[in-house]
Amino acid sequence: MIIELGHYALVLALATAIIQGVLPVLGVRRGDPSLMGLAANAALVCFLLVAFSFAVLTFAYVTSDFSVKNVWENSHSLKPLIYKITGVWGNHEGSMLLWLLILVFFSAMVALFGRNLPETLKANVLAVQAWIATAFALFVLLTSNPFARLVPAPGEGRDLNPVLQDIGLAIHPPLLYLGYVGFSVCFSFAVAALIEGRIDAAWARWVRPWTLAAWTFLTAGIAMGSYWAYYELGWGGWWFWDPVENASFMPWLAGTALLHSALVMEKREALKIWTVLLAIMTFSLSLLGTFLVRSGVLTSVHAFATDPTRGVFILAILVVFIGGAFSLFAFRASHLKAGGIFAPVSREGALVVNNLILTTATATVLTGTLYPLVLEALTGDKISVGAPFFNMTFGLLMLPLIAVVPFGPLLAWKRGDLAGAAQRLFAAAALGLLAAAICYYAVNGGPVLAPFGLGLGVYLILGALTDLVLRSGLGKVAAGVAWRRLSGLPRSAFGTALAHIGLGITLIGIVTVTAFETETVVEMKAGAVVDVGRYSLRFDGMREARGPNYTEDAGHFTISRGGVEVSEIWSSKRLYSARRMPTTEAGIRTFGLSQLYVSLGDDMADGGIVVRIWWKPLILCIWGGALVMMAGGVVSLSDRRLRVGAPARARKALAQDHDGFRSDRPKIINVIDSKG
Amino acid sequence: MLFWILVAILTAAVAAVLLLPLMRAAEPLPSRHSHDIEVYRDQLGELARDRETGLIGSEEAELARAEIARRMLAASAADQAVAESTPKRLLSNRLAQAFIFLCLPAVGLCLYLTTGSPGVPAQPLAARLADPGDDVNILIAKAENHLALNPQDGAGWDLLAPIYMRHGRLDDAVAAYDRAIRLLGPTPARMGGYAEALVAQAGGLVTAEAQNALQKALALDPDDPRSAFYLALGLKQEGKHADALAAFRKLAARSPADAPWLSLVNQHIAELAAAPAGPGPAAPGNPAPGDITAAKEMNAGDRQAMIRGMVDSLASRLKEDPANLEGWMRLVRSYVVLDQRDRAKDALDDGLRAFPATGAQGKQLLALARELGIDAGGEAE
């Protein structure tokens, strides 16, 4: 019965979303505050209903209720509890339910923390959110219902795809969806503003925390996905320019552009139209990504199951929302007032350059991703656009962007001093070049571009630090004064610096791994020794082992350096019994920021086994940099100045709520206030 | 019933929460402009801070301040204008309430009744295992769990095999019979069941492996009707119509008059008696004319299974009598057609053992292999 209640709650959530999508809009048109006020209640109810329904599905997974078809298809009673839970979204139906859950979660957040928003804007935003929720709830219920039942119930499940039986599944999809779907709030704000016909600096201020939050989650989600693919797929690569990866990368690029252009709009009320367009584009790319991954147009580990009706349904959602938003934009754009004026050399100018490059890069990735699909549809030819294309186009585009990044924070608003900024960055650039030169000498004859790339990375990091140093006046004033000034800097300044430093770290990681990694493929028998970089690996033999729902052959390797044993690695091949599906579990050992990666290949007839060994120098920088970027997002999000006061009435209410906290309210409350 | 009560309560609760704001007397809203003014005030403060830290030049700061102040003034003016027009008190409220009252149950029930299964209870595995009742799937799962821990329990496999067979899990049935026979030794019932599972697995064809098992079953119990029937069917499928007819007739004569299989046996006898008792096929493994007509009427899957069965019987025949060049060439080609390249390669190697690659006939085989794009292993090189 509980299962059916969960199903009914989902249907009821759809009905609530319909109400939430219709009445508040009417309320705004007619100036009826009670109808507008309904939106917040509906958003909360909708979230509770979907959350209940999601909890019920999780319950079915945990108790191995195979009368639920979805559970039978993707679970197994012997699976460890954590994978029973993560299995809820490790399949098409469940992951769409998670998508919906996060969407209504964001609506609920807007409803809860949107007290400083004008009622009309809030009602419209929640209504647009509800339209999206309606579309996806219908999609889930009509084409991918996770609550379909089986009578009689089978006795055992078919198990989850073994590649997905990993802790990565617990982290990657929820984070990625928080990012993807988080941009729906920006989209709803944009559409709501277009409906009202008013877009100004205040709008950018209100949207900013949502953009930042979504961007932060997406950064983490992509980095996590990349690391997961790296250690689970056993190919030793960390980014494949796979269409599915691109699908998540495009919203990130567009979102990064949005983050920066919203800044210009907020401070200077310039780039208004452009920012709104970016907000729409970012979420459109999220939707496009969902379509590409879910429709089965692309086959990959993410596609789970393919069904043409689903593809058509998502395509319809795509057309309605993207088409509708762009039509509205085209209709309204001419009525929008252009904003402030600025000189080409100014912080605004630098951010415009950032936007130009980022959107071009997005377009490049989009082309590379869609071109093979379009070509196949038109001519039937199958081609694949791979790393060479992206490295040539995307890589080249990134070079000028990285060179410009440190300039942005150093330039003043409205009219900047380029020569001055260049002078101030001279130290950073010189040190970057020095790093490049040292690196060149160290590997004399090595890849020519690598030192240059490394130098760029160092320059990025130092450039970001330069900004902080200059602002604190370190070296010019007494240390105590400099420290006070530094701690007095707004958190968003630290956020900016951290994000840019993170980019530099990632760049260093990418360049080092690309240029200096070594790959060794050898056939080894027990006792064989292989030298990899400064380490040597001895293969000690294979051992059979049995897990809860798999059997494995694990190979043991001893790592020694200079004849001294320093560590060991287990690398294994597993066979999952329910699906008769093999997986490789690469053995990875971390030394500082570098890793030794061992993956087992085929058994040879003579008792040996093919072993692939990679030495990946500084590879952890790639994801470490992403973490630093994410930290930048969080720090920026916690900036108390993001908080915008609510007008008199709401302020009174707030004061009552937080009586006694007023003078020294914890930061978190400020953040919460700032979100809405 | 309890379910529907809960559904009603849930719906009512949602409706109540949604109706709540409509019931309350609406407070007049602060105008949109008052929100804007808050933002502009905030911006002015930020501008002052930026000015202090030198993030914006003093001249530019002055200009920006003027910009913001202008916006602020405009907003205040608009605010006044709005404040004077009082909000209309509305009767659309009633309609909205009606909409909520209708929409929730209408959408909720209509959609749920089409997509849901209201009567089906939750069935957590633990509860089902604790009290299986007559839940066959659970009984099977329990037996499987038991056998996974005690794979040497022959009686368990023996019990499970026919259940698999009844549930159409043919691969599992074959494996279970195989295990039971290995652990407990052959009996006519086990061998016959094994053969039957093999035949079902091959889509109705009595393969060489099945024939082998049937013969063993008959050796244990010459009167086993099931084994006799499948062996006769195998003869018929091979095109040995006269032998098949004799075997079916023998089975019919031995069976009691009320045996349930008798009608099927008689049907086969009638078919075979009607068919022209022509000479046997020229080359071993050639399909009989009847089989070819049958193949034409079959669907693709059955036809594939039939072809496979014929190829299998050809292979087993060639194993007994390898001196048949034409047979080997047909076998290799058939495997390639069936896309079983590994088997084609094995067959090629076996053929080359009978006709060494140095001889003219061996070269013929090699030429065929080249034409089909398979390379001979070991001996040929």
HADDOCK unambig.tbl for C-alpha pairs under 7 A between the chains (distance, minus, plus):
assign (segid A and resid 1 and name CA) (segid B and resid 3 and name CA) 6.57 0.50 0.50
assign (segid A and resid 1 and name CA) (segid B and resid 120 and name CA) 6.81 0.50 0.50
assign (segid A and resid 1 and name CA) (segid B and resid 121 and name CA) 4.74 0.50 0.50
assign (segid A and resid 1 and name CA) (segid B and resid 122 and name CA) 5.44 0.50 0.50
assign (segid A and resid 2 and name CA) (segid B and resid 122 and name CA) 6.35 0.50 0.50
assign (segid A and resid 3 and name CA) (segid B and resid 122 and name CA) 5.92 0.50 0.50
assign (segid A and resid 4 and name CA) (segid B and resid 116 and name CA) 6.98 0.50 0.50
assign (segid A and resid 4 and name CA) (segid B and resid 117 and name CA) 7.00 0.50 0.50
assign (segid A and resid 4 and name CA) (segid B and resid 118 and name CA) 6.19 0.50 0.50
assign (segid A and resid 8 and name CA) (segid B and resid 112 and name CA) 6.12 0.50 0.50
assign (segid A and resid 11 and name CA) (segid B and resid 108 and name CA) 5.35 0.50 0.50
assign (segid A and resid 11 and name CA) (segid B and resid 111 and name CA) 6.76 0.50 0.50
assign (segid A and resid 11 and name CA) (segid B and resid 112 and name CA) 6.34 0.50 0.50
assign (segid A and resid 12 and name CA) (segid B and resid 104 and name CA) 6.62 0.50 0.50
assign (segid A and resid 12 and name CA) (segid B and resid 108 and name CA) 5.13 0.50 0.50
assign (segid A and resid 15 and name CA) (segid B and resid 103 and name CA) 6.38 0.50 0.50
assign (segid A and resid 15 and name CA) (segid B and resid 104 and name CA) 5.38 0.50 0.50
assign (segid A and resid 15 and name CA) (segid B and resid 107 and name CA) 5.73 0.50 0.50
assign (segid A and resid 15 and name CA) (segid B and resid 108 and name CA) 6.24 0.50 0.50
assign (segid A and resid 16 and name CA) (segid B and resid 104 and name CA) 6.88 0.50 0.50
assign (segid A and resid 19 and name CA) (segid B and resid 100 and name CA) 6.75 0.50 0.50
assign (segid A and resid 23 and name CA) (segid B and resid 96 and name CA) 6.90 0.50 0.50
assign (segid A and resid 31 and name CA) (segid B and resid 87 and name CA) 6.72 0.50 0.50
assign (segid A and resid 32 and name CA) (segid B and resid 90 and name CA) 6.94 0.50 0.50
assign (segid A and resid 33 and name CA) (segid B and resid 26 and name CA) 6.05 0.50 0.50
assign (segid A and resid 33 and name CA) (segid B and resid 29 and name CA) 6.91 0.50 0.50
assign (segid A and resid 34 and name CA) (segid B and resid 21 and name CA) 5.49 0.50 0.50
assign (segid A and resid 34 and name CA) (segid B and resid 22 and name CA) 5.28 0.50 0.50
assign (segid A and resid 34 and name CA) (segid B and resid 26 and name CA) 5.56 0.50 0.50
assign (segid A and resid 35 and name CA) (segid B and resid 22 and name CA) 6.56 0.50 0.50
assign (segid A and resid 37 and name CA) (segid B and resid 21 and name CA) 6.13 0.50 0.50
assign (segid A and resid 38 and name CA) (segid B and resid 18 and name CA) 6.26 0.50 0.50
assign (segid A and resid 38 and name CA) (segid B and resid 21 and name CA) 5.64 0.50 0.50
assign (segid A and resid 41 and name CA) (segid B and resid 17 and name CA) 6.70 0.50 0.50
assign (segid A and resid 41 and name CA) (segid B and resid 18 and name CA) 6.14 0.50 0.50
assign (segid A and resid 42 and name CA) (segid B and resid 18 and name CA) 6.01 0.50 0.50
assign (segid A and resid 45 and name CA) (segid B and resid 14 and name CA) 6.83 0.50 0.50
assign (segid A and resid 63 and name CA) (segid B and resid 124 and name CA) 5.01 0.50 0.50
assign (segid A and resid 63 and name CA) (segid B and resid 125 and name CA) 6.18 0.50 0.50
assign (segid A and resid 64 and name CA) (segid B and resid 124 and name CA) 5.73 0.50 0.50
assign (segid A and resid 64 and name CA) (segid B and resid 125 and name CA) 5.38 0.50 0.50
assign (segid A and resid 65 and name CA) (segid B and resid 122 and name CA) 6.88 0.50 0.50
assign (segid A and resid 65 and name CA) (segid B and resid 123 and name CA) 5.22 0.50 0.50
assign (segid A and resid 65 and name CA) (segid B and resid 124 and name CA) 4.32 0.50 0.50
assign (segid A and resid 65 and name CA) (segid B and resid 125 and name CA) 5.61 0.50 0.50
assign (segid A and resid 67 and name CA) (segid B and resid 123 and name CA) 6.23 0.50 0.50
assign (segid A and resid 117 and name CA) (segid B and resid 35 and name CA) 6.96 0.50 0.50
assign (segid A and resid 118 and name CA) (segid B and resid 32 and name CA) 5.25 0.50 0.50
assign (segid A and resid 118 and name CA) (segid B and resid 35 and name CA) 6.09 0.50 0.50
assign (segid A and resid 154 and name CA) (segid B and resid 137 and name CA) 5.37 0.50 0.50
assign (segid A and resid 155 and name CA) (segid B and resid 137 and name CA) 4.53 0.50 0.50
assign (segid A and resid 155 and name CA) (segid B and resid 138 and name CA) 4.53 0.50 0.50
assign (segid A and resid 155 and name CA) (segid B and resid 141 and name CA) 5.15 0.50 0.50
assign (segid A and resid 156 and name CA) (segid B and resid 141 and name CA) 6.25 0.50 0.50
assign (segid A and resid 202 and name CA) (segid B and resid 36 and name CA) 5.93 0.50 0.50
assign (segid A and resid 202 and name CA) (segid B and resid 39 and name CA) 5.62 0.50 0.50
assign (segid A and resid 412 and name CA) (segid B and resid 55 and name CA) 5.26 0.50 0.50
assign (segid A and resid 412 and name CA) (segid B and resid 56 and name CA) 4.99 0.50 0.50
assign (segid A and resid 413 and name CA) (segid B and resid 56 and name CA) 5.51 0.50 0.50
assign (segid A and resid 414 and name CA) (segid B and resid 60 and name CA) 6.59 0.50 0.50
assign (segid A and resid 471 and name CA) (segid B and resid 53 and name CA) 6.95 0.50 0.50
assign (segid A and resid 644 and name CA) (segid B and resid 38 and name CA) 6.87 0.50 0.50
assign (segid A and resid 644 and name CA) (segid B and resid 39 and name CA) 6.08 0.50 0.50
assign (segid A and resid 644 and name CA) (segid B and resid 42 and name CA) 6.76 0.50 0.50
assign (segid A and resid 645 and name CA) (segid B and resid 38 and name CA) 5.81 0.50 0.50
assign (segid A and resid 646 and name CA) (segid B and resid 35 and name CA) 6.49 0.50 0.50
assign (segid A and resid 646 and name CA) (segid B and resid 38 and name CA) 6.70 0.50 0.50
assign (segid A and resid 647 and name CA) (segid B and resid 34 and name CA) 5.88 0.50 0.50
assign (segid A and resid 647 and name CA) (segid B and resid 35 and name CA) 5.62 0.50 0.50
assign (segid A and resid 647 and name CA) (segid B and resid 38 and name CA) 6.39 0.50 0.50
assign (segid A and resid 649 and name CA) (segid B and resid 30 and name CA) 6.88 0.50 0.50
